[in-house]
Amino acid sequence: MSEQIRILYVEDDAPSRMLVKQVLQFAGYKVFEAEDGMTGIRVAQEAKPDLILMDINMPGLDGHEAATKIKSLPGMSDLPIIAVTANVMEGDRERALTAGCDGYLAKPIDVDALPDQITEFLRGRRERVDMAAERDYLREYSERLVDKLEEKVAELTVANEKLQRSDELKSRFISIAAHELRTPITIIRGYMDILMEPAQPYADPNIIAMLQGIAGGVKRLHEIVQDMLDVTRIEAGTLDLQIAPVRLTEIAEKAVSLHRPNAERREQTLTLEPLDHLPIIWGDGGRILQILNQIIGNAVKYTPNGGSIIVGGRVLGQQAGTTAEPAPEATYVELSVADTGVGIDPAEQEHIFEPFYEVRDPRYHSTSKTDFMGGGAGLGLSIARGVAEAHGGWIWMESEGHDPDRCPGSCFHVVLPVGTLPKH
């Protein structure tokens, strides 16, 4: 019968764990180990032991606190927890029992007597504290928990201040670095434009090809720097919008035309559904184009060759179709980009809108704006959401999950308010 009995030993000292484990295994018990209080709680929930040996003096969550937590878990209120500790001063036994332990064994453990002691506790032996003493020790225990909680809150406050400071320094560095990079990039772009003028006597196609390659690299670097600036402006709440009437059908047509060559190269079908029914909205057309460019570009990248991408839209808050002038009840419009790509795991679907977040392991990052599964700086979707929120809208996405073989696809939704004429 003892072969089926499961014992969990929570102890931060590895040699002690090894000794007790060998003794108990020799006696026929199945032994689980945990090196700290938090791990002990997790293992207790997973292993469902018949008895727990709990070291008291552990860093972090000590044995008293771990025992209290385990006793509060469903189905574990009657689980015997035996304190194993070198604390042998007056009151140490009572403190352990008040915290939820059912027995008390002093260190060093008597390995000859341990199996018999375990048997006694498994058969129902329980140590108790008289009610008067228990009230006193319970009050002391509660006060100690409050003191420890206050210490943790103070530590977390300091840690949070350091994180905020680090985040501010990161944002400042990104902003300064982006501004510093703009000047040399502008100079390089200017000279590249001069060198690539048709009137220049560069007939060698190899030289022309090299210049075009340099120009493409500089263009990509300029885009990254601009994204860095946009991220810092969004975080600071200083993103400037040039509000004007916007025809979404024109914005969508431009975005699709920009990505159609890449889609055709990948043998993808890029479809734009009719959007003439969408009303004119008040917004920044260039920034809305930026949103669609990012989402459609991602759809091209994460959809296998031969897949399909559909850009559509609808009016929210309105019963019937509209003309160019929105009806009073038309408060929002929604643009959508659906693809037959690899999809995104539900656990990642909110994180992808965070700055610098990348779903794939950064060690396998492969930079490309068009190649299948190509990586980027991890800023595009963060900027897209920031731009949408600056308009008073929002972005979210739907996907069954990530599956490169089945390709369940994804659908991104961009909701924007119709808005009203800005007051002067």
C-alpha positions in Angstrom: 0.0 0.0 0.0 2.9 2.3 0.8 4.0 2.1 -2.9 0.9 4.2 -3.8 1.4 6.9 -1.1 2.8 10.1 -2.4 4.9 12.4 -0.3 5.9 16.0 -1.3 9.0 17.4 0.4 9.4 21.2 0.1 13.0 22.1 1.0 15.4 24.7 -0.4 18.5 22.7 0.7 19.3 20.1 -2.0 21.4 17.7 0.1 18.5 17.6 2.7 16.0 16.9 -0.1 18.2 14.1 -1.4 18.6 12.4 2.0 14.9 12.5 2.9 14.0 11.3 -0.6 16.3 8.3 -0.4 15.0 7.4 3.1 11.3 7.6 2.0 11.8 5.9 -1.3 13.6 3.0 0.5 10.5 2.8 2.7 8.3 2.4 -0.4 6.9 5.9 -0.8 6.7 7.9 -4.1 8.5 11.2 -3.4 8.0 14.6 -5.1 10.4 17.5 -4.6 10.1 21.3 -4.6 12.9 23.8 -3.9 10.8 26.7 -2.7 7.3 27.6 -1.4 5.9 28.7 -4.8 7.0 25.6 -6.5 5.7 23.6 -3.6 2.2 25.0 -4.1 2.3 24.2 -7.8 3.6 20.7 -7.3 1.0 20.1 -4.6 -1.8 21.0 -7.0 -0.3 18.8 -9.8 0.9 15.7 -7.8 -2.0 15.6 -5.3 0.2 14.2 -2.5 -1.0 12.3 0.5 1.3 14.2 2.9 3.6 17.2 2.7 6.9 17.7 4.5 7.4 21.5 4.6 10.7 23.3 5.5 9.9 26.5 7.3 13.0 28.7 6.7 12.9 29.2 2.9 13.6 32.4 1.0 10.7 34.2 -0.7 7.5 32.4 0.3 8.4 30.6 3.6 6.9 27.4 4.9 4.3 29.1 7.1 2.9 31.0 4.1 3.1 28.1 1.7 1.3 25.9 4.2 -1.5 28.5 4.7 -1.9 28.8 0.9 -2.0 25.0 0.3 -4.6 24.5 3.1 -6.8 27.1 1.3 -6.8 25.3 -2.0 -9.9 23.2 -3.0 -9.7 19.7 -1.6 -6.5 20.2 0.4 -7.9 21.5 3.7 -7.4 18.1 5.3 -4.1 17.4 3.7 -1.5 16.7 6.4 1.4 19.2 6.3 4.3 18.5 8.6 6.8 21.3 9.5 10.4 20.3 9.2 12.6 23.0 10.6 15.7 23.8 12.6 13.7 26.3 14.6 13.5 24.9 18.0 13.1 28.0 20.1 10.0 28.5 22.3 6.9 29.2 20.2 8.3 27.9 16.9 6.2 24.7 17.1 3.1 26.7 17.9 3.7 29.2 15.1 4.0 26.4 12.5 0.8 24.7 13.8 -1.1 28.0 13.8 0.0 28.7 10.1 -1.7 25.4 9.0 0.8 22.7 9.7 -0.4 19.5 11.4 2.9 18.3 12.9 6.3 19.4 13.8 9.7 17.6 13.2 12.9 19.2 14.3 16.1 19.1 12.2 18.4 17.3 11.9 15.9 14.7 10.9 16.1 11.3 12.5 16.2 9.1 9.4 15.6 6.0 11.4 12.4 7.3 13.0 11.1 9.3 10.0 9.2 6.4 8.2 7.4 5.6 11.4 6.6 9.3 12.0 5.2 9.6 8.5 3.0 6.5 9.1 1.6 8.0 12.3 0.6 11.3 10.5 -0.9 9.3 7.5 -3.0 7.3 10.1 -4.4 10.5 11.5 -2.0 11.9 14.1 -2.4 15.7 14.4 -0.8 18.1 16.7 -2.8 21.0 18.0 -2.3 24.3 19.9 -4.8 25.2 22.7 -7.3 27.9 21.7 -5.9 30.7 23.9 -2.4 30.3 22.6 -3.6 29.8 19.0 -5.4 33.2 19.2 -2.2 34.9 20.3 0.0 33.2 17.7 -2.6 33.8 15.0 -2.6 37.5 15.8 1.2 37.5 15.7 1.2 35.6 12.4 -1.3 38.1 10.9 0.8 41.0 11.9 3.9 39.4 10.5 2.1 38.8 7.2 1.0 42.5 7.1 4.6 43.6 7.8 5.9 41.3 5.0 3.3 42.6 2.6 4.2 46.2 3.3 7.9 45.3 2.6 6.9 43.7 -0.7 4.8 46.7 -1.7 7.7 49.0 -0.9 10.1 46.7 -3.0 7.6 46.6 -5.9 7.2 50.4 -5.7 10.9 50.9 -6.0 11.1 48.3 -8.8 8.2 50.0 -10.7 9.9 53.3 -10.4 13.1 51.8 -11.9 11.1 50.2 -14.7 9.4 53.5 -15.4 12.7 55.3 -15.4 14.2 52.7 -17.7 11.2 53.0 -20.1 11.6 56.8 -20.2 15.3 56.4 -21.0 14.5 53.9 -23.7 12.0 56.2 -25.3 14.4 59.2 -25.1 17.2 57.1 -26.6 14.9 56.0 -29.5 13.8 59.6 -30.1 17.3 61.0 -30.0 18.8 58.2 -32.1 16.1 58.6 -34.7 16.5 62.3 -34.9 20.3 61.9 -35.2 20.0 59.3 -37.9 17.7 61.5 -40.1 20.3 64.0 -41.0 22.9 61.6 -42.5 20.2 59.5 -44.1 18.8 62.7 -45.8 22.3 63.6 -47.1 22.8 60.0 -48.4 19.4 60.0 -50.1 20.2 63.4 -51.7 23.5 62.3 -53.2 22.0 59.0 -54.3 19.3 60.9 -56.2 22.0 62.9 -58.0 24.1 59.9 -58.8 21.0 58.1 -60.3 19.9 61.0 -62.5 19.5 59.7 -66.1 21.9 62.4 -67.4 24.8 61.0 -65.4 27.3 59.1 -67.6 27.1 55.7 -65.8 26.4 53.3 -68.6 27.7 50.3 -66.8 24.6 48.3 -65.7 26.6 46.8 -62.8 27.2 50.3 -61.3 23.5 51.2 -61.8 22.4 48.0 -60.1 24.7 48.7 -57.1 23.4 52.3 -56.8 19.8 51.0 -56.9 20.7 48.5 -54.1 22.2 51.2 -52.0 19.2 53.4 -52.6 16.9 50.6 -51.6 18.8 50.1 -48.4 18.8 53.8 -47.5 15.0 53.9 -48.2 14.4 51.0 -45.8 16.6 52.7 -43.2 14.6 55.9 -43.6 11.4 54.0 -43.0 12.8 52.3 -39.8 13.9 55.7 -38.5 10.4 57.2 -39.3 8.8 54.3 -37.5 11.0 54.9 -34.4 9.9 58.5 -34.4 6.3 57.6 -34.7 6.5 55.2 -31.8 8.0 57.8 -29.5 5.3 60.4 -30.6 2.5 57.9 -29.9 3.9 57.0 -26.5 4.3 60.7 -25.7 0.8 61.5 -27.0 2.2 64.0 -29.5 1.3 62.4 -32.8 0.1 65.2 -35.0 -2.9 64.5 -37.2 -3.7 66.5 -40.3 -7.5 66.3 -40.1 -9.4 66.6 -43.4 -12.2 64.9 -45.3 -11.1 61.3 -46.3 -12.5 59.0 -48.9 -11.7 55.6 -47.6 -12.2 53.9 -50.9 -9.4 56.1 -52.4 -7.1 55.3 -49.4 -7.8 51.5 -49.8 -7.2 51.6 -53.5 -3.9 53.3 -53.0 -2.8 50.8 -50.3 -3.8 47.8 -52.5 -2.0 49.2 -55.5 1.2 49.6 -53.5 1.1 46.0 -52.4 -0.2 44.4 -55.6 3.2 43.9 -57.2 4.5 42.0 -54.2 1.3 39.9 -54.0 1.5 39.1 -57.7 5.2 38.1 -57.3 4.0 35.7 -54.6 1.1 34.5 -56.8 -1.4 35.7 -54.2 -4.8 37.0 -55.0 -5.2 40.5 -53.5 -8.9 41.7 -53.7 -10.4 45.0 -52.8 -14.1 44.8 -52.3 -16.3 47.8 -53.3 -16.1 50.5 -50.7 -18.2 53.2 -52.3 -20.9 52.7 -49.7 -18.5 54.0 -47.0 -19.1 57.6 -46.0 -16.5 60.4 -46.0 -14.8 60.6 -42.6 -12.7 63.2 -40.9 -9.2 62.1 -40.4 -5.6 62.1 -41.5 -5.6 60.3 -44.9 -1.8 59.7 -44.8 -2.0 58.1 -41.4 -4.9 55.9 -42.3 -3.0 54.8 -45.4 -0.1 54.0 -43.0 -2.5 51.7 -41.0 -3.6 49.8 -44.2 -0.1 49.6 -45.6 1.1 47.9 -42.4 -1.8 45.4 -42.2 -1.9 44.5 -45.9 2.0 44.2 -45.9 1.8 41.8 -43.0 -0.9 39.8 -44.8 1.3 39.5 -47.8 4.3 38.3 -45.7 2.4 35.8 -43.6 0.3 34.3 -46.4 1.9 31.5 -48.3 2.4 31.7 -52.1 -0.9 31.2 -53.9 -3.0 32.4 -50.9 -5.6 35.2 -50.9 -6.1 38.5 -49.2 -9.4 40.4 -49.1 -9.7 44.1 -48.1 -13.3 45.1 -47.2 -15.3 47.6 -45.2 -18.7 48.3 -43.7 -20.6 51.1 -41.9 -21.3 50.6 -38.2 -24.3 52.1 -36.5 -26.3 52.6 -39.7 -29.2 50.6 -41.1 -28.9 51.3 -44.8 -26.3 52.3 -47.3 -25.3 55.9 -47.6 -24.2 58.4 -50.1 -20.9 60.3 -49.8 -22.4 62.4 -47.0 -22.9 60.2 -43.9 -26.3 60.1 -42.2 -26.3 61.4 -38.6 -26.5 57.9 -37.2 -23.4 56.6 -39.0 -20.9 57.0 -36.3 -18.1 54.5 -37.2 -16.7 52.7 -40.2 -14.8 49.4 -40.2 -12.1 48.3 -42.6 -11.0 44.7 -42.6 -8.1 42.8 -44.0 -8.6 39.0 -44.1 -6.0 36.5 -45.3 -5.4 32.8 -45.7 -2.1 33.0 -43.9 -0.5 31.0 -41.1 -2.6 32.6 -38.4 -1.7 33.8 -35.0 -1.8 32.0 -31.7 -4.5 33.4 -29.3 -1.9 34.0 -26.7 0.0 36.3 -29.1 -2.9 38.2 -30.5 -2.7 41.1 -28.1 1.0 41.1 -27.8 1.6 41.7 -31.5 0.4 45.3 -31.0 3.2 46.0 -28.5 6.3 47.9 -29.7 9.2 45.7 -30.7 7.3 42.5 -30.1 8.0 39.7 -32.5 6.1 36.4 -32.5 9.0 34.4 -33.8 12.2 33.8 -31.8 14.4 36.8 -32.4 17.4 34.4 -32.9 15.7 33.3 -36.2 14.8 36.8 -37.3 14.9 37.1 -41.1 14.5 40.7 -42.3 12.2 41.2 -45.3 9.2 43.3 -46.2 7.8 40.8 -48.7 9.3 37.3 -48.3 7.2 34.7 -46.6 7.5 35.0 -42.8 10.0 37.8 -43.2 10.7 39.8 -40.0 10.7 43.5 -39.3 11.5 45.9 -36.5 8.3 45.0 -34.7 6.9 48.5 -34.8 4.3 48.5 -37.6 1.3 47.1 -35.7 2.1 49.2 -32.6 2.1 52.3 -34.8 -1.1 51.2 -36.6 -2.9 50.9 -33.3 -1.5 54.2 -32.0 -2.7 56.0 -35.1 -6.2 54.4 -34.9 -6.5 55.4 -31.2 -5.3 58.9 -32.0 -8.3 59.1 -34.3 -10.6 57.8 -31.6 -10.8 54.3 -33.1 -9.2 51.0 -32.4 -7.7 47.8 -34.0 -8.1 44.2 -33.1 -7.6 40.9 -34.9 -9.1 37.4 -35.0 -7.5 34.1 -35.8 -8.1 30.4 -34.9 -4.5 30.0 -34.1 -1.0 29.5 -35.7 -0.8 26.6 -38.1 1.7 26.8 -41.0 0.3 23.7 -42.6 -3.4 24.3 -42.4 -3.2 28.1 -42.7 -6.4 29.1 -40.7 -5.7 32.8 -41.7 -6.3 36.0 -39.8 -8.6 39.0 -40.0 -7.6 42.5 -38.8 -10.3 45.0 -38.1 -9.8 48.8 -38.0 -12.7 50.9 -36.6 -12.6 54.6 -37.2 -15.1 57.3 -36.2 -16.8 59.2 -39.0 -16.1 62.4 -37.0 -17.3 65.9 -37.6 -15.9 69.0 -39.1 -13.2 70.3 -36.8 -14.0 73.6 -35.0 -11.9 76.6 -35.8 
